[in-house]
Amino acid sequence: MRRQPVLVYDGDCAFCTSSVRFAERRLRPRCEAAPWQFTDLEKLGVTQQRAEHEVLWVTPNGSVHGGAQAVAKLLLSAHGGWPLVGALLTLPPVRWFARGVYRVVANNRQKMPGGTPACALPASRATQKQA
C-alpha cells in the first residue's frame, strides 16, 4: 500500500503541468504528483477515460476524488493556510460552485495561460461534457 496520496494529472497539458508544478513549489502538498500517461492507472483503480477528463486524488486506501474535490484534497494536504481553503471547497454550496468553476476551467484549459491546443480535452470527452 502507498504511504501518501497520488495526484494524477494530464502530463500532455501545459496548463495542467504548470498548475501542478506551481502547487508543488508554493503549496507543498503532501502527495505524489504523477501524469496519468506515466502512471499505472489500473493499479490506482481509475480509468484512462476518467484521468483524461479530470485531475484525480487517489488516497493510499484507494478512494478516488476527481475535479474540484481533488483540488480540495490537494489544498487540505498543503502547508500554511491552504487547508482552510480546501475545507471550504468540500462544503455545500461552495462545493457546488467549485464543481462548476472546475468544469469551465477544465473544458477550456487550452485557452488558459500557458495552455496549448494539446491541452484540449479529447473529442470523446468534449461530447460527454455536454450530456
Phi and psi in radians as a Rosetta constraint file:
Dihedral C 1 N 2 CA 2 C 2 CIRCULARHARMONIC -1.179 0.35
Dihedral N 2 CA 2 C 2 N 3 CIRCULARHARMONIC 2.694 0.35
Dihedral C 2 N 3 CA 3 C 3 CIRCULARHARMONIC -1.610 0.35
Dihedral N 3 CA 3 C 3 N 4 CIRCULARHARMONIC -0.423 0.35
Dihedral C 3 N 4 CA 4 C 4 CIRCULARHARMONIC -2.369 0.35
Dihedral N 4 CA 4 C 4 N 5 CIRCULARHARMONIC 2.807 0.35
Dihedral C 4 N 5 CA 5 C 5 CIRCULARHARMONIC -1.139 0.35
Dihedral N 5 CA 5 C 5 N 6 CIRCULARHARMONIC 2.819 0.35
Dihedral C 5 N 6 CA 6 C 6 CIRCULARHARMONIC -2.085 0.35
Dihedral N 6 CA 6 C 6 N 7 CIRCULARHARMONIC 2.244 0.35
Dihedral C 6 N 7 CA 7 C 7 CIRCULARHARMONIC -1.667 0.35
Dihedral N 7 CA 7 C 7 N 8 CIRCULARHARMONIC 2.010 0.35
Dihedral C 7 N 8 CA 8 C 8 CIRCULARHARMONIC -1.792 0.35
Dihedral N 8 CA 8 C 8 N 9 CIRCULARHARMONIC 2.176 0.35
Dihedral C 8 N 9 CA 9 C 9 CIRCULARHARMONIC -2.372 0.35
Dihedral N 9 CA 9 C 9 N 10 CIRCULARHARMONIC 3.003 0.35
Dihedral C 9 N 10 CA 10 C 10 CIRCULARHARMONIC -1.498 0.35
Dihedral N 10 CA 10 C 10 N 11 CIRCULARHARMONIC 1.837 0.35
Dihedral C 10 N 11 CA 11 C 11 CIRCULARHARMONIC -1.259 0.35
Dihedral N 11 CA 11 C 11 N 12 CIRCULARHARMONIC -0.225 0.35
Dihedral C 11 N 12 CA 12 C 12 CIRCULARHARMONIC -1.508 0.35
Dihedral N 12 CA 12 C 12 N 13 CIRCULARHARMONIC -0.166 0.35
Dihedral C 12 N 13 CA 13 C 13 CIRCULARHARMONIC -1.706 0.35
Dihedral N 13 CA 13 C 13 N 14 CIRCULARHARMONIC 2.049 0.35
Dihedral C 13 N 14 CA 14 C 14 CIRCULARHARMONIC -1.112 0.35
Dihedral N 14 CA 14 C 14 N 15 CIRCULARHARMONIC -0.674 0.35
Dihedral C 14 N 15 CA 15 C 15 CIRCULARHARMONIC -1.114 0.35
Dihedral N 15 CA 15 C 15 N 16 CIRCULARHARMONIC -0.780 0.35
Dihedral C 15 N 16 CA 16 C 16 CIRCULARHARMONIC -1.103 0.35
Dihedral N 16 CA 16 C 16 N 17 CIRCULARHARMONIC -0.813 0.35
Dihedral C 16 N 17 CA 17 C 17 CIRCULARHARMONIC -1.096 0.35
Dihedral N 17 CA 17 C 17 N 18 CIRCULARHARMONIC -0.765 0.35
Dihedral C 17 N 18 CA 18 C 18 CIRCULARHARMONIC -1.104 0.35
Dihedral N 18 CA 18 C 18 N 19 CIRCULARHARMONIC -0.674 0.35
Dihedral C 18 N 19 CA 19 C 19 CIRCULARHARMONIC -1.135 0.35
Dihedral N 19 CA 19 C 19 N 20 CIRCULARHARMONIC -0.743 0.35
Dihedral C 19 N 20 CA 20 C 20 CIRCULARHARMONIC -1.159 0.35
Dihedral N 20 CA 20 C 20 N 21 CIRCULARHARMONIC -0.769 0.35
Dihedral C 20 N 21 CA 21 C 21 CIRCULARHARMONIC -1.086 0.35
Dihedral N 21 CA 21 C 21 N 22 CIRCULARHARMONIC -0.698 0.35
Dihedral C 21 N 22 CA 22 C 22 CIRCULARHARMONIC -1.050 0.35
Dihedral N 22 CA 22 C 22 N 23 CIRCULARHARMONIC -0.832 0.35
Dihedral C 22 N 23 CA 23 C 23 CIRCULARHARMONIC -1.059 0.35
Dihedral N 23 CA 23 C 23 N 24 CIRCULARHARMONIC -0.719 0.35
Dihedral C 23 N 24 CA 24 C 24 CIRCULARHARMONIC -1.087 0.35
Dihedral N 24 CA 24 C 24 N 25 CIRCULARHARMONIC -0.738 0.35
Dihedral C 24 N 25 CA 25 C 25 CIRCULARHARMONIC -1.278 0.35
Dihedral N 25 CA 25 C 25 N 26 CIRCULARHARMONIC -0.818 0.35
Dihedral C 25 N 26 CA 26 C 26 CIRCULARHARMONIC -1.605 0.35
Dihedral N 26 CA 26 C 26 N 27 CIRCULARHARMONIC -0.653 0.35
Dihedral C 26 N 27 CA 27 C 27 CIRCULARHARMONIC -1.697 0.35
Dihedral N 27 CA 27 C 27 N 28 CIRCULARHARMONIC -0.425 0.35
Dihedral C 27 N 28 CA 28 C 28 CIRCULARHARMONIC 0.854 0.35
Dihedral N 28 CA 28 C 28 N 29 CIRCULARHARMONIC 1.010 0.35
Dihedral C 28 N 29 CA 29 C 29 CIRCULARHARMONIC -1.187 0.35
Dihedral N 29 CA 29 C 29 N 30 CIRCULARHARMONIC 2.700 0.35
Dihedral C 29 N 30 CA 30 C 30 CIRCULARHARMONIC -1.581 0.35
Dihedral N 30 CA 30 C 30 N 31 CIRCULARHARMONIC 1.415 0.35
Dihedral C 30 N 31 CA 31 C 31 CIRCULARHARMONIC -2.857 0.35
Dihedral N 31 CA 31 C 31 N 32 CIRCULARHARMONIC 2.943 0.35
Dihedral C 31 N 32 CA 32 C 32 CIRCULARHARMONIC -1.770 0.35
Dihedral N 32 CA 32 C 32 N 33 CIRCULARHARMONIC 2.291 0.35
Dihedral C 32 N 33 CA 33 C 33 CIRCULARHARMONIC -1.790 0.35
Dihedral N 33 CA 33 C 33 N 34 CIRCULARHARMONIC 2.280 0.35
Dihedral C 33 N 34 CA 34 C 34 CIRCULARHARMONIC -2.499 0.35
Dihedral N 34 CA 34 C 34 N 35 CIRCULARHARMONIC 2.269 0.35
Dihedral C 34 N 35 CA 35 C 35 CIRCULARHARMONIC -1.167 0.35
Dihedral N 35 CA 35 C 35 N 36 CIRCULARHARMONIC 2.434 0.35
Dihedral C 35 N 36 CA 36 C 36 CIRCULARHARMONIC -1.093 0.35
Dihedral N 36 CA 36 C 36 N 37 CIRCULARHARMONIC -0.464 0.35
Dihedral C 36 N 37 CA 37 C 37 CIRCULARHARMONIC -1.134 0.35
Dihedral N 37 CA 37 C 37 N 38 CIRCULARHARMONIC -0.381 0.35
Dihedral C 37 N 38 CA 38 C 38 CIRCULARHARMONIC -2.083 0.35
Dihedral N 38 CA 38 C 38 N 39 CIRCULARHARMONIC 0.472 0.35
Dihedral C 38 N 39 CA 39 C 39 CIRCULARHARMONIC -2.149 0.35
Dihedral N 39 CA 39 C 39 N 40 CIRCULARHARMONIC 2.507 0.35
Dihedral C 39 N 40 CA 40 C 40 CIRCULARHARMONIC -1.378 0.35
Dihedral N 40 CA 40 C 40 N 41 CIRCULARHARMONIC 1.530 0.35
Dihedral C 40 N 41 CA 41 C 41 CIRCULARHARMONIC -1.089 0.35
Dihedral N 41 CA 41 C 41 N 42 CIRCULARHARMONIC -0.670 0.35
Dihedral C 41 N 42 CA 42 C 42 CIRCULARHARMONIC -1.046 0.35
Dihedral N 42 CA 42 C 42 N 43 CIRCULARHARMONIC -0.740 0.35
Dihedral C 42 N 43 CA 43 C 43 CIRCULARHARMONIC -1.094 0.35
Dihedral N 43 CA 43 C 43 N 44 CIRCULARHARMONIC -0.577 0.35
Dihedral C 43 N 44 CA 44 C 44 CIRCULARHARMONIC -1.412 0.35
Dihedral N 44 CA 44 C 44 N 45 CIRCULARHARMONIC -0.236 0.35
Dihedral C 44 N 45 CA 45 C 45 CIRCULARHARMONIC 1.447 0.35
Dihedral N 45 CA 45 C 45 N 46 CIRCULARHARMONIC 0.475 0.35
Dihedral C 45 N 46 CA 46 C 46 CIRCULARHARMONIC -2.226 0.35
Dihedral N 46 CA 46 C 46 N 47 CIRCULARHARMONIC 2.749 0.35
Dihedral C 46 N 47 CA 47 C 47 CIRCULARHARMONIC -1.651 0.35
Dihedral N 47 CA 47 C 47 N 48 CIRCULARHARMONIC 2.742 0.35
Dihedral C 47 N 48 CA 48 C 48 CIRCULARHARMONIC -1.088 0.35
Dihedral N 48 CA 48 C 48 N 49 CIRCULARHARMONIC -0.667 0.35
Dihedral C 48 N 49 CA 49 C 49 CIRCULARHARMONIC -1.017 0.35
Dihedral N 49 CA 49 C 49 N 50 CIRCULARHARMONIC -0.760 0.35
Dihedral C 49 N 50 CA 50 C 50 CIRCULARHARMONIC -1.212 0.35
Dihedral N 50 CA 50 C 50 N 51 CIRCULARHARMONIC -0.710 0.35
Dihedral C 50 N 51 CA 51 C 51 CIRCULARHARMONIC -1.123 0.35
Dihedral N 51 CA 51 C 51 N 52 CIRCULARHARMONIC -0.563 0.35
Dihedral C 51 N 52 CA 52 C 52 CIRCULARHARMONIC -1.233 0.35
Dihedral N 52 CA 52 C 52 N 53 CIRCULARHARMONIC -0.480 0.35
Dihedral C 52 N 53 CA 53 C 53 CIRCULARHARMONIC -1.504 0.35
Dihedral N 53 CA 53 C 53 N 54 CIRCULARHARMONIC -0.573 0.35
Dihedral C 53 N 54 CA 54 C 54 CIRCULARHARMONIC -2.759 0.35
Dihedral N 54 CA 54 C 54 N 55 CIRCULARHARMONIC 2.741 0.35
Dihedral C 54 N 55 CA 55 C 55 CIRCULARHARMONIC -1.171 0.35
Dihedral N 55 CA 55 C 55 N 56 CIRCULARHARMONIC 2.542 0.35
Dihedral C 55 N 56 CA 56 C 56 CIRCULARHARMONIC -2.214 0.35
Dihedral N 56 CA 56 C 56 N 57 CIRCULARHARMONIC 2.508 0.35
Dihedral C 56 N 57 CA 57 C 57 CIRCULARHARMONIC -2.046 0.35
Dihedral N 57 CA 57 C 57 N 58 CIRCULARHARMONIC 2.004 0.35
Dihedral C 57 N 58 CA 58 C 58 CIRCULARHARMONIC -1.950 0.35
Dihedral N 58 CA 58 C 58 N 59 CIRCULARHARMONIC 2.079 0.35
Dihedral C 58 N 59 CA 59 C 59 CIRCULARHARMONIC -1.360 0.35
Dihedral N 59 CA 59 C 59 N 60 CIRCULARHARMONIC 2.837 0.35
Dihedral C 59 N 60 CA 60 C 60 CIRCULARHARMONIC -1.005 0.35
Dihedral N 60 CA 60 C 60 N 61 CIRCULARHARMONIC -0.496 0.35
Dihedral C 60 N 61 CA 61 C 61 CIRCULARHARMONIC -1.548 0.35
Dihedral N 61 CA 61 C 61 N 62 CIRCULARHARMONIC 0.036 0.35
Dihedral C 61 N 62 CA 62 C 62 CIRCULARHARMONIC 1.728 0.35
Dihedral N 62 CA 62 C 62 N 63 CIRCULARHARMONIC 0.020 0.35
Dihedral C 62 N 63 CA 63 C 63 CIRCULARHARMONIC -1.199 0.35
Dihedral N 63 CA 63 C 63 N 64 CIRCULARHARMONIC 2.438 0.35
Dihedral C 63 N 64 CA 64 C 64 CIRCULARHARMONIC -2.086 0.35
Dihedral N 64 CA 64 C 64 N 65 CIRCULARHARMONIC 2.255 0.35
Dihedral C 64 N 65 CA 65 C 65 CIRCULARHARMONIC -2.113 0.35
Dihedral N 65 CA 65 C 65 N 66 CIRCULARHARMONIC 2.361 0.35
Dihedral C 65 N 66 CA 66 C 66 CIRCULARHARMONIC -2.131 0.35
Dihedral N 66 CA 66 C 66 N 67 CIRCULARHARMONIC 2.806 0.35
Dihedral C 66 N 67 CA 67 C 67 CIRCULARHARMONIC 1.097 0.35
Dihedral N 67 CA 67 C 67 N 68 CIRCULARHARMONIC -2.293 0.35
Dihedral C 67 N 68 CA 68 C 68 CIRCULARHARMONIC -1.080 0.35
Dihedral N 68 CA 68 C 68 N 69 CIRCULARHARMONIC -0.559 0.35
Dihedral C 68 N 69 CA 69 C 69 CIRCULARHARMONIC -1.285 0.35
Dihedral N 69 CA 69 C 69 N 70 CIRCULARHARMONIC -0.490 0.35
Dihedral C 69 N 70 CA 70 C 70 CIRCULARHARMONIC -1.158 0.35
Dihedral N 70 CA 70 C 70 N 71 CIRCULARHARMONIC -0.703 0.35
Dihedral C 70 N 71 CA 71 C 71 CIRCULARHARMONIC -1.113 0.35
Dihedral N 71 CA 71 C 71 N 72 CIRCULARHARMONIC -0.727 0.35
Dihedral C 71 N 72 CA 72 C 72 CIRCULARHARMONIC -1.047 0.35
Dihedral N 72 CA 72 C 72 N 73 CIRCULARHARMONIC -0.766 0.35
Dihedral C 72 N 73 CA 73 C 73 CIRCULARHARMONIC -1.118 0.35
Dihedral N 73 CA 73 C 73 N 74 CIRCULARHARMONIC -0.690 0.35
Dihedral C 73 N 74 CA 74 C 74 CIRCULARHARMONIC -1.027 0.35
Dihedral N 74 CA 74 C 74 N 75 CIRCULARHARMONIC -0.836 0.35
Dihedral C 74 N 75 CA 75 C 75 CIRCULARHARMONIC -1.132 0.35
Dihedral N 75 CA 75 C 75 N 76 CIRCULARHARMONIC -0.651 0.35
Dihedral C 75 N 76 CA 76 C 76 CIRCULARHARMONIC -1.091 0.35
Dihedral N 76 CA 76 C 76 N 77 CIRCULARHARMONIC -0.491 0.35
Dihedral C 76 N 77 CA 77 C 77 CIRCULARHARMONIC -1.591 0.35
Dihedral N 77 CA 77 C 77 N 78 CIRCULARHARMONIC -0.052 0.35
Dihedral C 77 N 78 CA 78 C 78 CIRCULARHARMONIC -1.418 0.35
Dihedral N 78 CA 78 C 78 N 79 CIRCULARHARMONIC 2.991 0.35
Dihedral C 78 N 79 CA 79 C 79 CIRCULARHARMONIC -1.597 0.35
Dihedral N 79 CA 79 C 79 N 80 CIRCULARHARMONIC 2.913 0.35
Dihedral C 79 N 80 CA 80 C 80 CIRCULARHARMONIC 1.337 0.35
Dihedral N 80 CA 80 C 80 N 81 CIRCULARHARMONIC -2.538 0.35
Dihedral C 80 N 81 CA 81 C 81 CIRCULARHARMONIC -1.513 0.35
Dihedral N 81 CA 81 C 81 N 82 CIRCULARHARMONIC -0.013 0.35
Dihedral C 81 N 82 CA 82 C 82 CIRCULARHARMONIC -1.074 0.35
Dihedral N 82 CA 82 C 82 N 83 CIRCULARHARMONIC -0.576 0.35
Dihedral C 82 N 83 CA 83 C 83 CIRCULARHARMONIC -1.016 0.35
Dihedral N 83 CA 83 C 83 N 84 CIRCULARHARMONIC -0.535 0.35
Dihedral C 83 N 84 CA 84 C 84 CIRCULARHARMONIC -1.120 0.35
Dihedral N 84 CA 84 C 84 N 85 CIRCULARHARMONIC -0.763 0.35
Dihedral C 84 N 85 CA 85 C 85 CIRCULARHARMONIC -1.100 0.35
Dihedral N 85 CA 85 C 85 N 86 CIRCULARHARMONIC -0.751 0.35
Dihedral C 85 N 86 CA 86 C 86 CIRCULARHARMONIC -1.049 0.35
Dihedral N 86 CA 86 C 86 N 87 CIRCULARHARMONIC -0.721 0.35
Dihedral C 86 N 87 CA 87 C 87 CIRCULARHARMONIC -1.108 0.35
Dihedral N 87 CA 87 C 87 N 88 CIRCULARHARMONIC -0.713 0.35
Dihedral C 87 N 88 CA 88 C 88 CIRCULARHARMONIC -1.074 0.35
Dihedral N 88 CA 88 C 88 N 89 CIRCULARHARMONIC -0.659 0.35
Dihedral C 88 N 89 CA 89 C 89 CIRCULARHARMONIC -1.168 0.35
Dihedral N 89 CA 89 C 89 N 90 CIRCULARHARMONIC -0.235 0.35
Dihedral C 89 N 90 CA 90 C 90 CIRCULARHARMONIC -1.617 0.35
Dihedral N 90 CA 90 C 90 N 91 CIRCULARHARMONIC -0.142 0.35
Dihedral C 90 N 91 CA 91 C 91 CIRCULARHARMONIC -1.741 0.35
Dihedral N 91 CA 91 C 91 N 92 CIRCULARHARMONIC 2.369 0.35
Dihedral C 91 N 92 CA 92 C 92 CIRCULARHARMONIC -1.189 0.35
Dihedral N 92 CA 92 C 92 N 93 CIRCULARHARMONIC 2.556 0.35
Dihedral C 92 N 93 CA 93 C 93 CIRCULARHARMONIC -1.514 0.35
Dihedral N 93 CA 93 C 93 N 94 CIRCULARHARMONIC -0.049 0.35
Dihedral C 93 N 94 CA 94 C 94 CIRCULARHARMONIC -1.042 0.35
Dihedral N 94 CA 94 C 94 N 95 CIRCULARHARMONIC -0.682 0.35
Dihedral C 94 N 95 CA 95 C 95 CIRCULARHARMONIC -0.998 0.35
Dihedral N 95 CA 95 C 95 N 96 CIRCULARHARMONIC -0.771 0.35
Dihedral C 95 N 96 CA 96 C 96 CIRCULARHARMONIC -1.169 0.35
Dihedral N 96 CA 96 C 96 N 97 CIRCULARHARMONIC -0.735 0.35
Dihedral C 96 N 97 CA 97 C 97 CIRCULARHARMONIC -1.108 0.35
Dihedral N 97 CA 97 C 97 N 98 CIRCULARHARMONIC -0.773 0.35
Dihedral C 97 N 98 CA 98 C 98 CIRCULARHARMONIC -1.065 0.35
Dihedral N 98 CA 98 C 98 N 99 CIRCULARHARMONIC -0.693 0.35
Dihedral C 98 N 99 CA 99 C 99 CIRCULARHARMONIC -1.034 0.35
Dihedral N 99 CA 99 C 99 N 100 CIRCULARHARMONIC -0.775 0.35
Dihedral C 99 N 100 CA 100 C 100 CIRCULARHARMONIC -1.149 0.35
Dihedral N 100 CA 100 C 100 N 101 CIRCULARHARMONIC -0.765 0.35
Dihedral C 100 N 101 CA 101 C 101 CIRCULARHARMONIC -1.104 0.35
Dihedral N 101 CA 101 C 101 N 102 CIRCULARHARMONIC -0.776 0.35
Dihedral C 101 N 102 CA 102 C 102 CIRCULARHARMONIC -1.014 0.35
Dihedral N 102 CA 102 C 102 N 103 CIRCULARHARMONIC -0.798 0.35
Dihedral C 102 N 103 CA 103 C 103 CIRCULARHARMONIC -1.098 0.35
Dihedral N 103 CA 103 C 103 N 104 CIRCULARHARMONIC -0.726 0.35
Dihedral C 103 N 104 CA 104 C 104 CIRCULARHARMONIC -1.075 0.35
Dihedral N 104 CA 104 C 104 N 105 CIRCULARHARMONIC -0.806 0.35
Dihedral C 104 N 105 CA 105 C 105 CIRCULARHARMONIC -1.117 0.35
Dihedral N 105 CA 105 C 105 N 106 CIRCULARHARMONIC -0.827 0.35
Dihedral C 105 N 106 CA 106 C 106 CIRCULARHARMONIC -1.085 0.35
Dihedral N 106 CA 106 C 106 N 107 CIRCULARHARMONIC -0.704 0.35
Dihedral C 106 N 107 CA 107 C 107 CIRCULARHARMONIC -1.259 0.35
Dihedral N 107 CA 107 C 107 N 108 CIRCULARHARMONIC -0.278 0.35
Dihedral C 107 N 108 CA 108 C 108 CIRCULARHARMONIC -2.151 0.35
Dihedral N 108 CA 108 C 108 N 109 CIRCULARHARMONIC 0.401 0.35
Dihedral C 108 N 109 CA 109 C 109 CIRCULARHARMONIC -1.093 0.35
Dihedral N 109 CA 109 C 109 N 110 CIRCULARHARMONIC -0.438 0.35
Dihedral C 109 N 110 CA 110 C 110 CIRCULARHARMONIC -1.200 0.35
Dihedral N 110 CA 110 C 110 N 111 CIRCULARHARMONIC -0.307 0.35
Dihedral C 110 N 111 CA 111 C 111 CIRCULARHARMONIC -1.695 0.35
Dihedral N 111 CA 111 C 111 N 112 CIRCULARHARMONIC -0.109 0.35
Dihedral C 111 N 112 CA 112 C 112 CIRCULARHARMONIC -1.350 0.35
Dihedral N 112 CA 112 C 112 N 113 CIRCULARHARMONIC 2.823 0.35
Dihedral C 112 N 113 CA 113 C 113 CIRCULARHARMONIC -0.948 0.35
Dihedral N 113 CA 113 C 113 N 114 CIRCULARHARMONIC 2.219 0.35
Dihedral C 113 N 114 CA 114 C 114 CIRCULARHARMONIC 1.504 0.35
Dihedral N 114 CA 114 C 114 N 115 CIRCULARHARMONIC -0.139 0.35
Dihedral C 114 N 115 CA 115 C 115 CIRCULARHARMONIC -1.250 0.35
Dihedral N 115 CA 115 C 115 N 116 CIRCULARHARMONIC 2.662 0.35
Dihedral C 115 N 116 CA 116 C 116 CIRCULARHARMONIC -2.327 0.35
Dihedral N 116 CA 116 C 116 N 117 CIRCULARHARMONIC 2.950 0.35
Dihedral C 116 N 117 CA 117 C 117 CIRCULARHARMONIC -0.975 0.35
Dihedral N 117 CA 117 C 117 N 118 CIRCULARHARMONIC -0.489 0.35
Dihedral C 117 N 118 CA 118 C 118 CIRCULARHARMONIC -1.164 0.35
Dihedral N 118 CA 118 C 118 N 119 CIRCULARHARMONIC -0.297 0.35
Dihedral C 118 N 119 CA 119 C 119 CIRCULARHARMONIC -1.348 0.35
Dihedral N 119 CA 119 C 119 N 120 CIRCULARHARMONIC -0.316 0.35
Dihedral C 119 N 120 CA 120 C 120 CIRCULARHARMONIC -1.039 0.35
Dihedral N 120 CA 120 C 120 N 121 CIRCULARHARMONIC 2.511 0.35
Dihedral C 120 N 121 CA 121 C 121 CIRCULARHARMONIC -1.094 0.35
Dihedral N 121 CA 121 C 121 N 122 CIRCULARHARMONIC 2.588 0.35
Dihedral C 121 N 122 CA 122 C 122 CIRCULARHARMONIC -1.000 0.35
Dihedral N 122 CA 122 C 122 N 123 CIRCULARHARMONIC 2.614 0.35
Dihedral C 122 N 123 CA 123 C 123 CIRCULARHARMONIC -0.963 0.35
Dihedral N 123 CA 123 C 123 N 124 CIRCULARHARMONIC -0.659 0.35
Dihedral C 123 N 124 CA 124 C 124 CIRCULARHARMONIC -1.109 0.35
Dihedral N 124 CA 124 C 124 N 125 CIRCULARHARMONIC -0.615 0.35
Dihedral C 124 N 125 CA 125 C 125 CIRCULARHARMONIC -1.374 0.35
Dihedral N 125 CA 125 C 125 N 126 CIRCULARHARMONIC -0.579 0.35
Dihedral C 125 N 126 CA 126 C 126 CIRCULARHARMONIC -1.126 0.35
Dihedral N 126 CA 126 C 126 N 127 CIRCULARHARMONIC -0.628 0.35
Dihedral C 126 N 127 CA 127 C 127 CIRCULARHARMONIC -1.170 0.35
Dihedral N 127 CA 127 C 127 N 128 CIRCULARHARMONIC -0.733 0.35
Dihedral C 127 N 128 CA 128 C 128 CIRCULARHARMONIC -1.140 0.35
Dihedral N 128 CA 128 C 128 N 129 CIRCULARHARMONIC -0.579 0.35
Dihedral C 128 N 129 CA 129 C 129 CIRCULARHARMONIC -1.124 0.35
Dihedral N 129 CA 129 C 129 N 130 CIRCULARHARMONIC -0.401 0.35
Dihedral C 129 N 130 CA 130 C 130 CIRCULARHARMONIC -1.556 0.35
Dihedral N 130 CA 130 C 130 N 131 CIRCULARHARMONIC -0.152 0.35
